[in-house]
Amino acid sequence: MLRVGDKAACMACRNLVSTNMGVRFRVPLQKLHPLSRAIHHRYSGNSNPQRPPHRAAARYFTSMSRLPMRPPKPPPGSGGRGHQQQRNFWAIRLAARLLKLRYILLGSAVGGGYTAKKTYEEWKDMLPDFSEYNWVIPDFVWELSNQIDLDKLTKALPEIEEIVKLLPDFDKIGENFSFLKSLLSSGVSLGSEVKGASGLHLLLETTGDPPLKATDSSAAAKQDASDKQYKKPSDKEKFDQLQEELLRTQLKYQRMLERLEKENKELRKVVLQKDDKGIHQRKVKKSLIDLYSEVLDILSDYDANYNTQDHLPRVVVVGDQSAGKTSVLEMIAQARIFPRGSGEMMTRSPVKVTLSEGPHHVAMFKDSGREFDLTKEDDLAALRHEIELRMRKSVKAGQTVSCETISLSVKGPGIQRMVLVDLPGVISTVTAGMAADTKDTIFSISRAYMQNPNAIILCIQDGSVDAERSIVTDLVSQMDPQGKRTIFVLTKVDLAEKNLASPNRIQQIVEGKLFPMKALGYFAVVTGKGSSGESIDSIKDYEEDFFQNSRLLKDGMLKAHQVTTKNLSLAVSDCFWKMVRESVEQQADVFKASRFNLETEWKNNYPRLRELDRNELFEKAKNEILDEVISLSQVTPQHWEAILQKKMWERVSTHVIENIYLPAAQTMDSGTFNTTVDIKLKQWTDKQLPYKALEVAWETLQEEFARFMAEYKGKDQDDIFDKLKEAVKDESIKRHKWNERAMDSLRVIQHNALEDRSITDKPQWDAAIMFMEETLHSRLKDTDSVIRDMVGPGWTQRWMNWTSRTPDQHVRNETKNELERLLKLHDEHTAYLANDEVTTVRKNLEARSVEVDPVLIKDTWHQLYRRHFLQKALSHCNLCKRGFYYYQRHFVDSELECNDVVLFWRIQRMLVITGNTLRQQLTNTEVRRLEKNVKEVLEDFGEDQEKKTHLITGRRVQLAEDLKKVREIQEKLEAFIEALHKEK
């Protein structure tokens, strides 16, 4: 274990041996630490520590230091051998020192380069990222920039002396402001002049306008001469001079800025036009204001639920009728885009105008792809006409104004980005031709837009009329009593200055001292001389000339930042975007919460159903209906024919029995029977039978269509489509027209079928007899039912059910009994009673104290004889079952005259042929035409949003609609917020 002192000595020894740059020191052994000397003697092989060091020790230290050791100095008297050796190595030492200097320089260069690179990277990180805006500048601009001759560009730049001349006289301005400051501090009261000067001074401080300068050298010389002439000017004159100089300078710089902006617009327009011509086409992203406008368009159509209201900012333009609202909007949009009228109401519905900057001055409706070129008078006239048509179309019958919003976008160079809503002008009296509720409707529309807490109210007041006549100011003060989102605009200031005896009244208005309302800012504008043919440029020039020469600005009643529509548009745009940035994220959170509520309700009520909105449900129902129509083509021919024959017989059986068979059969003569049958069949075929057949076919098609729709509904189909399917079915059937050309051919086929009397085989004969029996049994059953109703219940029913006959039924029953006795006596009686027979029956009944009318006797006889005849016809039908042999051999036998069987065979064959013909027409033509009609009806319903809303209803539909709208709004808002953050 070494001691502390020994350790320090060893460290000193090591440091002494290990030296830089190859320098070796020779240290006497006596001066070494005892421990070091021991080590030295040990490795040198010398046990006596007092002996001088051996060269082995030197080699040891050399191996330890790994550096060449300098030879020891020669002792005195050894000659110049050591000196000669030292002189030979001076060049080596010099080279070593130079090499050391090289390392120092190289290290300094490397370190300096690294530091410079690090500093450059830090500066580069501090600069904003302009890569996102490379799309604004086309590629050919970069190519042109590489070809620019810098020498020519340098020569084209103005000389430094010319630039210096443009700078203001700072010494003179300093003297003026020093004088003004000292005067204000001294407490001198100079009335309105002091107020005007202090207002301008404050304007310069707040707006950051450039410092003032003399207009030119001649003006400065005149000023010096005037100073010499009036060595002690009054304070008022100094203020006037200062104020005039301030105005001249500000107007000059404003003109310079306008000139530069105009040149910038032209350059940007040229660049973008070249890019549009095909030099380099690219997909331009939607602008920020376009994204925001899309959100507002969706909200305008959204029926808010769950207390979700539209609180997104927009600029609401309100004012009295003919106050100049439309003119102010046109100045901001830089185009005469609205319909104009002299004193009459032109704005009949809200018009949302989205303003944005673009290379071309164009306008477009949100639901139309046409662009109106606002630089062409023809397009301007067409746009004004289209706006007027849309307004009149939106107004319902019996109304004057509408709450339906017309959405319009305007783009152009230098237009401030914002969204404005022009509302109908507020009126005080309803005039002739207006609806009685016009005034209240306008107030309700204005309140609906202004009650939005984030809406900016642009209150327009006519400066040429008395302020006491204003109506809109009271309405605005109710909606925004603190004036935190109201901007007041005084129009027609040129007329106000001429007409008002006291211009101070205008100052009171723009300072907010005359009206009870408060506002963020007050502006005074001039929107032309009142002529509808004025251009925007001429109005701007007139407005600038007016305010340049107006006493209102010279006397300090108006401040420079409060005048011109340009300053107004800048202020409104700044206020709009400030409000947007402050409120849009909060509104996004509101819609996010609304979306969560709607999704929760859907999950709880409809967990296994997809969220289909009304349009998607309509498409689903459309496919189902078309599938059902296609199913009609899969019906078998046998099914069609069976249905058609059955329905056809049900339709014509009454006519056949009552008008053909019974009259012919009651003749009791074979020849007369056949003649009567042929005549009546011919008349029936010519007039009624084809029409009846087509009616049956059309009804059959409808019933089959309805049956398929009902069967399809039973297969787990949604009952939400029932109303729509029923409407489609009814409308399709209403539109369907049967092919009338088929009627003539059908008449011929039926006539040929009824003329044929030849029954070729026994099965056909048996089928005719069976058909006749079924028909007669059915008619006999119906006749018995009629007779029971006439005579009332029988004895058994009266006993079992405790019922009794009515007096009329009692009379009918007595008459029936009397007539039945007559039929038993005359079995072959004709179908009609003779008059003497009627008298006999009546007298017999009177003898039994039954008073009866002859008409009642005849009615009762008709039913009794009908039953009697049908019973005899059935008995004869049974006899004819074995009469086919006699029919085929043409034997004449009165007992086996089966003409009635032949008649029913002819009717049956006509039904079969008619059914076959109608089936072919249905399957080949009418089903396809019906399918075409259904498609047309579905297309018409799909384009009619009101029809879809009426036919597809329910909470499920409304919930899906709300979910779709809220999601769309939220996505649009998130995209807008993301773009807004990027722009920041």
Residue, then its C-alpha position, 0 to 999 in steps of 0.5 A: m500500500l503506497r502512501v499519499g506522498d509516494k503516490a504523488a511522487c510517482m505521478a510527478c515522475r510519470n509526468l516528467v518522463s511522458t513529454n510532448m513533441g519528442v522532448r526528453f529531460r534528463v533528471p539527476l537521480q538524486k532529485l528523484h523520489p526514493l521510490s522512483r530511484a528504487i524502481h530505476h535501480r531494480y530495472s537497471g540491475n544496479s543494487n546501489p542506489q547511489r551509483p549513477p543511472h545505467r543506460a538500461a534505466a534510460r532504455y526503460f524510461t524510453s520504452m515507458s514514454r515511447l518518445p525519442m529521448r534527447p541526448p545529454k549535454p556534453p560536459p565541458g571540455s568535450g569539444g564541439r561534437g555535441h554542438q555540431q549535432q545540435r546544429n544539425f537538428w535545428a531544421i528538424r525542430l523548425a519543421a516540427r514547429l511548422l507542422k504543429l502550426r498546420y495542425i492548429l490551422l487545420g483544426s481551426a478551419v474544421g471547427g469554424g466550418y462546423t460552427a458556420k454550418k450549425t449557425y446556417e442550420e439554425w437560421k434555416d430552421m427559423l425561416p418558415d416553410f414555403s414548400e406548401y406554396n410552391w403550387v402558386i408559382p408555375d414551373f415556367v416562372w422558375e425556368l424564366s427566373n434562371q434565364i433572367d439577365l442580372d446585369k440588365l435587371t440591375k441597370a433597370l433598377p432606380e439609382i440610390e439617389e432617386i430612392v433617397k428622394l422618395l424618403p420623407d423629410f424626417d427632420k421636419i416631421g420631427e419638428n412638427f411632432s415636437f411642436l404638437k406634443s409641446l402644444l398638447s402638453s401645455g393644455v391649449s384648447l383649440g376646439s375641433e382643430v385640436k381634436g382633428a389633429s390628435g385624431l390624425h396623430l392617433l390614426l398614424e400610430t394605430t394604422g402604421d402609415p408611413p411618415l409624412k414628407a413634403t410633396d416636392s421641392s417647390a412646395a418646400a420652397k414655398q413653405d420656407a418663403s411663407d415661414k420668412q414672411y410670417k415669422k410668428p404664425s399663430d397656433k391655428e395656422k400651424f395646425d392647419q398646415l400640419q393637418e393639410e400636410l398629413l392629408r396630402t401625404q397619406l393620400k399620396y401614399q395611398r395612391m402609391l399603394e393602390r398603384l402597386e396593388k393594381e400592378n401586382k394583380e395584373l402580374r398575378k393574373v397574367v401568370l395564372q392565365k398562362d398556367d391555365k392555357g396549358i403550360h403546366q396544368r395542376k390540380v389546385k386545392k380548395s381555398l380556405i374560404d371555399l371550405y368554410s362556405e361549403v360548411l355553411d351551405i350544408l348547415s343551411d340545408y340541415d334541420a338541426n336537432y338536439n339543440t345543435q344550432d348554426h353558430l358559425p360566423r358570417v357577415v350579415v348585411v342588414g339595413d332599411q330598404s333602399a339604404g344602399k346595402t346592395s351597393v355596398l356589397e357590390m363595391i366589396a365584390q367589385a362588380r354590379i351583380f345584383p338586380r336594381g330597382s328604383g324604390e321597389m323591393m329587389t332583395r326578396s330572399p337571403v343571398k349568401v355571397t362567398l368572396s375569395e381571391g382568384p385570377h379571373h373575376v367570375a361568379m358561380f351558383k353553388d348548384s350550377g356549373r356555369e361561370f359568369d364573367l364579371t368583366k363582360e356586360d352580357d354576363l353581368a346582365a345574365l347573372r342579375h337576371e338569374i338572381e332575380l329569377r331565383m328570388r321570384k321562384s323561391v317566393k311562394a304563392g301569396q308571399t312577398v319574401s322568402c327565407e330560402t337562401i341563394s348561394l353565390s360565389v364571387k372570385g376575383p383579383g384583390i377581393q377580400r375573403m369573407v362570407l356575406v349574407d344580404l338580407p331583404g331590406v327592413i320596411s316600416t309599412v306594407t304597401a299595395g301588392m305586398a303580403a300582409d305579413t311581409k314586414d313581420t317576415i322580414f323582421s323574423i328573417s333578420r332576427a334569425y340571422m342576427q341572433n347567431p352570437n358569432a355573426i358579424i352585423l353590417c348595419i347599413q344606414d342611409g346618410s341622406v335621410d334623417a337619422e330618426r327615420s331609421i328602423v334597422t338601428d333599433l333592431v340591431s341594438q336589440m340583437d347586439p346591445q353591447g356592439k361587440r359584433t356590429i359594424f356601422v356603415l353610413t352610405k351616401v355621405d356625399l348627399a349628406e354633406k350637401n343636404l345637412a346644414s350641420p356637418n357635425r351631425i355626421q360626426q356624431i353618427v360615426e362617433g356613435k353618439l347619435f344612435p342608441m346602438k353601439a358598434l365595433g367601428y364606424f365607416a362612411v362610404v360613397t357608392g356612386k352618384g345614383s346611376s345604375g349604369e356606373s361602373i365600379d371603377s368610376i364609383k371608386d374614383y368618385e369616392e376617392d375624389f370626394f373624400q380627398n376634397s371633403r370638408l369632413l376629412k379636412d376638418g377632422m370630423l372623419k378619420a382617414h381609416q373610417v372612409t372608403t369601401k376599401n377600408l371597410s372591406l379590409a376591416v370587415s374581413d379582419c373582423f370576420w376571420k378573427m371571429v372565425r378563428e375564435s369560434v370555429e373550434q368550439q362549434a366543431d366540438v358542439f357538432k362532435a357532441s351532437r354526433f355522439n348523441l345521434e350515434t348512441e341513439w342509433k346503436n340503442n334503437y337499431p343495432r343490427l341495421r345499417e345507417l342508410d339515409r333517405n337517398e340510400l334507402f330510396e336506391k335500395a327500394k328501387n332495386e327491390i321494386l325492379d326485382e319484383v317487376i322482373s319476377l312478372s316475366q317468370v310467371t308460367p303461361q299456365h298460370w297466366e291463362a288460368i287466371l285470365q280465364k277465371k277472371m274473364w268468366e267472372r266478368v262476363s258470366t252475368h251477361v252470358i246467362e242473363n242476356i244470352y242463355l236465358p232469353a234464348a233457352q226460354t223460347m222452347d225452340s231449337g232454331t229460335f234458340n240458335t238464331t237468338v244466340d248467334i245474334k246476341l254473341k255477334q253483338w256482344t263481340d263487336k261492342q263489349l267483349p274485347y274491351k272487357a277482355l282488355e280490362v281483365a288483362w290489365e287488372t290481372l297484370q296489376e293484381e299479379f304485380a301487387r301480389f309479387m310486391a306483397e310476397y316480396k315484402g314478406k321475405d324479411q323486407d323493410d316496411i319503411f318502403d310500403k308507402l313508396k312501393e304503393a305510390v310507385k305501383d299506382e303511378s306506374i299503372k296510371r301511366h300505363k296505356w294498353n296497346e289498343r292495336a291489339m283490340d282489333s285482332l282480339r275481336v277477330i279471334q273472339h268472333n271466330a272462336l264463338e262461330d265455331r260449333s263443332i265439338t270434335d271429341k267426347p272430352q270436349w263435350d264432357a268438359a262443356i257439360m261440366f262447365m255448364e253444370e258448375t255455372l247453373h249450380s252457381r246461379l241456382k244457389d244465388t237464386d235460392s239465396v235471393i228467394r230466402d231473403m225475400v220470404g224471410p227465415g223458414w220454420t226451422q230457423r224461426w224455431m232455432n234462432w227465435t226469429s220471425r218474418t217481417p210483414d213484407q216477408h210475410v206477404r212475399n211468402e204468401t205470394k211465393n206459395e201461390l205462385e208455386r201452386l201455379l207452376k205445379l199446374h203448368d210445368e211448361h209455363t213461359a217466363y212471363l205471367a199473363n195479366d189475368e194470371v196476375t189478377t187471379v193470384r192477387k184475388n186469391l191472396e186477398a181472399r186470405s186477407v193478404e194485400v199485394d201489389p201486382v209489381l211484387i207478384k211479377d218480381t216474385w214470379h221472376q225469381l221463382y221461374r228462374r229457379h224452376f228453369l235452372q232446375k229443369a236445365l240441370s236435369h236436361c244437362n244430365l240427360c245430355k251427358r249421353g247425347f254426344y253420340y246423337y250430336q255427332r250423328h246429327f240425329v234430331d231428337s227433341e229430348l236430346e237437343c243439347n244446343d245449350v251444351v254447344l253454347f257453353w262449349r263455344i263460350q268455354r272455347m272463347l275463354v281459352i283462346t282469349g286467355n291464350t291471346l292475352r297471355q301472349q300479349l302480357t308476356n311479350t309486350e305489356v310486362r316490359r312496358l310496365e317495367k319501363n313505366v316503373k323505371e320512369v316513375l322511379e327516376d322521377f321520384g328520385e329527382d323529386q326530393e320532396k316526393k322522397t321526403h314524403l314517401i320515405t319517413g320515420r324516426r329511423v330515416q330522420l336519424a340517419e339523415d341527421l347522422k350523415k349531415v353531422r358527420e359531413i359538417q364535422e369532417k368539413l369543419e375539421a378540414f377547414i380547421e386544419a387548413l386554418h392552422k396551416e395558414k397561421 
